[in-house]
Amino acid sequence: MQLEVWDTYIERGDGKTMHFDILVPSGVTDESIVLDYGRDYLRTKSFATHHLATQHCRFCHIETATEEMALSIERKGYAIIEMENCT
């Protein structure tokens, strides 16, 4: 399965910048869908973040899904790779 990787940066309430990737099936090009997935992910966090908007999230590249990514996409429609300040 090919995935589109959307590189995402958003400021947390404590001033730190979160960096995570939103992974969606190749062919999902509607940025509003990708942002909705990012907002869904942010609701799982115990800390506040700024509102996720288009300036925070950009298409980056295509990659092949791992088994874990594919399972997440089957369950939720997307997967997340946490990079910085996500916990």
Z-matrix of the N, CA and C atoms (Angstrom, degrees):
N
C 1 1.454
C 2 1.530 1 108.20
N 3 1.318 2 116.29 1 131.00
C 4 1.459 3 121.60 2 176.61
C 5 1.522 4 109.39 3 -92.70
N 6 1.323 5 115.87 4 139.29
C 7 1.461 6 122.46 5 -178.48
C 8 1.519 7 110.77 6 -122.11
N 9 1.314 8 115.22 7 146.14
C 10 1.453 9 121.26 8 169.57
C 11 1.518 10 107.18 9 -93.62
N 12 1.320 11 116.18 10 133.72
C 13 1.466 12 122.37 11 -178.86
C 14 1.525 13 107.74 12 -106.32
N 15 1.328 14 115.01 13 124.40
C 16 1.466 15 122.00 14 179.34
C 17 1.529 16 107.42 15 -111.84
N 18 1.314 17 116.16 16 111.87
C 19 1.451 18 124.55 17 -178.24
C 20 1.532 19 108.21 18 -75.78
N 21 1.332 20 116.88 19 126.00
C 22 1.460 21 120.97 20 -171.00
C 23 1.519 22 111.21 21 -130.87
N 24 1.336 23 116.04 22 131.81
C 25 1.462 24 123.87 23 175.92
C 26 1.517 25 107.45 24 -129.22
N 27 1.331 26 116.41 25 132.30
C 28 1.462 27 120.08 26 177.62
C 29 1.520 28 109.02 27 -149.24
N 30 1.315 29 116.10 28 143.69
C 31 1.455 30 120.98 29 -178.62
C 32 1.518 31 110.66 30 -81.86
N 33 1.326 32 114.49 31 133.76
C 34 1.460 33 121.49 32 174.34
C 35 1.529 34 108.85 33 -82.03
N 36 1.323 35 116.28 34 166.23
C 37 1.459 36 121.73 35 178.76
C 38 1.519 37 113.25 36 -62.08
N 39 1.345 38 117.17 37 -25.60
C 40 1.466 39 120.25 38 -179.79
C 41 1.525 40 112.73 39 -89.17
N 42 1.337 41 117.33 40 6.98
C 43 1.455 42 121.60 41 176.67
C 44 1.518 43 114.74 42 92.96
N 45 1.322 44 118.67 43 -12.57
C 46 1.467 45 120.89 44 176.95
C 47 1.525 46 109.31 45 -73.54
N 48 1.316 47 115.93 46 152.06
C 49 1.457 48 120.59 47 177.78
C 50 1.523 49 109.75 48 -101.26
N 51 1.304 50 115.71 49 122.98
C 52 1.464 51 121.52 50 174.13
C 53 1.515 52 108.81 51 -81.95
N 54 1.320 53 115.62 52 142.71
C 55 1.460 54 121.59 53 173.98
C 56 1.520 55 106.70 54 -131.65
N 57 1.325 56 115.95 55 121.50
C 58 1.462 57 121.31 56 176.93
C 59 1.517 58 109.12 57 -148.84
N 60 1.326 59 115.50 58 158.64
C 61 1.455 60 121.33 59 176.86
C 62 1.521 61 109.04 60 -107.38
N 63 1.328 62 115.67 61 136.15
C 64 1.454 63 122.29 62 173.01
C 65 1.527 64 106.16 63 -101.31
N 66 1.323 65 116.05 64 123.46
C 67 1.464 66 121.62 65 -178.09
C 68 1.519 67 109.13 66 -108.57
N 69 1.323 68 115.89 67 127.42
C 70 1.465 69 121.67 68 -179.93
C 71 1.526 70 108.96 69 -131.50
N 72 1.335 71 117.36 70 156.44
C 73 1.461 72 119.06 71 177.63
C 74 1.526 73 111.04 72 -57.26
N 75 1.320 74 115.78 73 141.96
C 76 1.455 75 120.63 74 177.13
C 77 1.525 76 108.89 75 -55.71
N 78 1.295 77 116.34 76 135.60
C 79 1.460 78 121.00 77 -178.47
C 80 1.515 79 112.76 78 106.33
N 81 1.333 80 117.68 79 -16.21
C 82 1.465 81 120.33 80 174.55
C 83 1.525 82 106.47 81 -80.41
N 84 1.312 83 115.83 82 102.62
C 85 1.463 84 120.40 83 -175.12
C 86 1.522 85 112.89 84 -111.69
N 87 1.323 86 117.21 85 -5.74
C 88 1.463 87 121.25 86 -179.77
C 89 1.524 88 108.48 87 -77.25
N 90 1.317 89 115.95 88 107.88
C 91 1.461 90 121.42 89 -177.01
C 92 1.528 91 112.21 90 -58.59
N 93 1.324 92 118.16 91 -31.17
C 94 1.468 93 120.48 92 -179.56
C 95 1.532 94 110.92 93 -65.56
N 96 1.323 95 117.64 94 -33.46
C 97 1.467 96 120.97 95 176.88
C 98 1.526 97 109.55 96 -67.16
N 99 1.319 98 116.19 97 -44.98
C 100 1.464 99 120.97 98 179.23
C 101 1.529 100 110.00 99 -60.88
N 102 1.319 101 117.55 100 -44.22
C 103 1.471 102 121.23 101 178.29
C 104 1.529 103 111.24 102 -62.97
N 105 1.318 104 117.65 103 -38.76
C 106 1.470 105 120.36 104 177.03
C 107 1.528 106 110.58 105 -61.72
N 108 1.329 107 117.58 106 -39.93
C 109 1.461 108 120.66 107 176.43
C 110 1.527 109 110.42 108 -63.44
N 111 1.319 110 116.83 109 -41.50
C 112 1.460 111 120.29 110 177.69
C 113 1.519 112 111.98 111 -63.13
N 114 1.315 113 116.81 112 -41.02
C 115 1.475 114 120.49 113 178.07
C 116 1.531 115 110.73 114 -65.44
N 117 1.328 116 116.41 115 -38.74
C 118 1.459 117 120.89 116 176.62
C 119 1.531 118 109.80 117 -59.43
N 120 1.322 119 116.78 118 -46.14
C 121 1.464 120 121.59 119 177.66
C 122 1.530 121 111.09 120 -61.19
N 123 1.337 122 117.97 121 -44.94
C 124 1.462 123 121.18 122 -177.56
C 125 1.531 124 111.95 123 -63.56
N 126 1.331 125 117.57 124 -28.99
C 127 1.468 126 120.06 125 177.71
C 128 1.527 127 112.18 126 -65.74
N 129 1.330 128 117.91 127 -17.31
C 130 1.465 129 121.20 128 178.98
C 131 1.523 130 112.16 129 -82.31
N 132 1.312 131 117.98 130 -7.99
C 133 1.463 132 122.19 131 -176.60
C 134 1.527 133 111.16 132 -86.94
N 135 1.325 134 115.67 133 148.42
C 136 1.470 135 121.24 134 -178.33
C 137 1.527 136 112.60 135 -86.91
N 138 1.329 137 117.77 136 -0.30
C 139 1.459 138 121.95 137 -179.12
C 140 1.524 139 109.60 138 -120.35
N 141 1.311 140 115.15 139 160.05
C 142 1.465 141 121.09 140 -179.58
C 143 1.525 142 110.47 141 -80.56
N 144 1.323 143 115.23 142 150.13
C 145 1.463 144 121.86 143 173.49
C 146 1.523 145 107.85 144 -134.55
N 147 1.310 146 115.18 145 162.38
C 148 1.458 147 119.32 146 172.34
C 149 1.528 148 108.30 147 -67.86
N 150 1.307 149 116.35 148 165.71
C 151 1.470 150 122.22 149 178.83
C 152 1.525 151 109.30 150 -66.71
N 153 1.317 152 117.23 151 128.94
C 154 1.462 153 122.24 152 178.87
C 155 1.529 154 109.70 153 -75.19
N 156 1.329 155 115.91 154 124.77
C 157 1.463 156 121.53 155 -178.56
C 158 1.531 157 109.44 156 -135.71
N 159 1.325 158 115.86 157 175.58
C 160 1.464 159 120.71 158 -173.93
C 161 1.523 160 113.24 159 -59.07
N 162 1.313 161 119.45 160 -31.06
C 163 1.466 162 120.10 161 -178.78
C 164 1.527 163 112.14 162 -71.30
N 165 1.326 164 118.65 163 -10.14
C 166 1.464 165 122.53 164 -179.69
C 167 1.522 166 113.41 165 -93.73
N 168 1.305 167 117.91 166 -12.88
C 169 1.462 168 121.71 167 -167.74
C 170 1.525 169 110.21 168 -136.54
N 171 1.345 170 116.96 169 123.91
C 172 1.458 171 121.78 170 -178.81
C 173 1.524 172 111.11 171 -135.00
N 174 1.337 173 115.16 172 141.20
C 175 1.462 174 119.21 173 173.61
C 176 1.523 175 107.92 174 -59.68
N 177 1.336 176 116.05 175 136.08
C 178 1.461 177 120.96 176 -176.42
C 179 1.529 178 111.62 177 -115.98
N 180 1.336 179 117.71 178 -57.16
C 181 1.459 180 120.72 179 -176.55
C 182 1.527 181 110.42 180 -166.80
N 183 1.324 182 115.44 181 177.49
C 184 1.464 183 123.61 182 177.00
C 185 1.530 184 107.55 183 -108.57
N 186 1.325 185 116.97 184 140.40
C 187 1.457 186 120.14 185 173.80
C 188 1.521 187 109.73 186 -144.69
N 189 1.323 188 116.06 187 167.11
C 190 1.453 189 122.07 188 179.16
C 191 1.518 190 109.35 189 -88.42
N 192 1.323 191 116.47 190 135.54
C 193 1.467 192 121.98 191 -177.44
C 194 1.521 193 111.19 192 -70.45
N 195 1.327 194 115.29 193 140.17
C 196 1.456 195 120.31 194 167.65
C 197 1.527 196 107.19 195 -81.17
N 198 1.319 197 116.88 196 171.80
C 199 1.462 198 120.43 197 178.35
C 200 1.526 199 110.80 198 -60.84
N 201 1.327 200 116.63 199 -41.78
C 202 1.471 201 120.94 200 179.56
C 203 1.528 202 111.21 201 -63.05
N 204 1.324 203 117.19 202 -42.76
C 205 1.467 204 121.04 203 178.36
C 206 1.526 205 110.76 204 -63.32
N 207 1.321 206 116.34 205 -44.49
C 208 1.465 207 120.61 206 -179.48
C 209 1.525 208 111.00 207 -61.57
N 210 1.334 209 117.98 208 -40.13
C 211 1.467 210 120.95 209 178.15
C 212 1.522 211 111.28 210 -64.18
N 213 1.337 212 116.88 211 -42.18
C 214 1.458 213 120.32 212 178.03
C 215 1.525 214 110.78 213 -62.39
N 216 1.310 215 116.98 214 -41.77
C 217 1.467 216 120.64 215 179.80
C 218 1.521 217 110.66 216 -66.24
N 219 1.316 218 117.85 217 -37.90
C 220 1.467 219 120.50 218 176.24
C 221 1.521 220 111.19 219 -62.09
N 222 1.343 221 117.30 220 -39.26
C 223 1.467 222 121.89 221 -177.70
C 224 1.522 223 113.24 222 -78.48
N 225 1.362 224 117.12 223 -45.28
C 226 1.465 225 121.09 224 -170.63
C 227 1.518 226 115.01 225 -116.51
N 228 1.323 227 117.09 226 -15.28
C 229 1.459 228 120.09 227 -176.13
C 230 1.514 229 112.82 228 95.90
N 231 1.332 230 117.42 229 -10.16
C 232 1.461 231 122.10 230 -178.37
C 233 1.523 232 109.74 231 -152.96
N 234 1.330 233 115.44 232 168.98
C 235 1.462 234 122.41 233 172.46
C 236 1.525 235 107.47 234 -135.32
N 237 1.314 236 115.73 235 159.69
C 238 1.458 237 122.21 236 -179.99
C 239 1.519 238 109.15 237 -126.71
N 240 1.323 239 115.89 238 137.94
C 241 1.462 240 121.49 239 167.90
C 242 1.526 241 106.02 240 -113.11
N 243 1.318 242 116.74 241 116.03
C 244 1.462 243 121.68 242 178.76
C 245 1.519 244 108.61 243 -82.15
N 246 1.331 245 116.36 244 128.84
C 247 1.453 246 121.87 245 -176.35
C 248 1.542 247 111.94 246 -109.36
N 249 1.327 248 117.37 247 -57.26
C 250 1.467 249 121.28 248 -176.19
C 251 1.523 250 111.19 249 -142.12
N 252 1.330 251 115.74 250 138.74
C 253 1.470 252 123.61 251 172.88
C 254 1.530 253 114.17 252 53.95
N 255 1.329 254 115.26 253 39.89
C 256 1.465 255 120.05 254 -178.37
C 257 1.519 256 112.36 255 -99.59
N 258 1.318 257 117.33 256 -3.64
C 259 1.474 258 120.31 257 178.74
C 260 1.506 259 110.66 258 -123.23
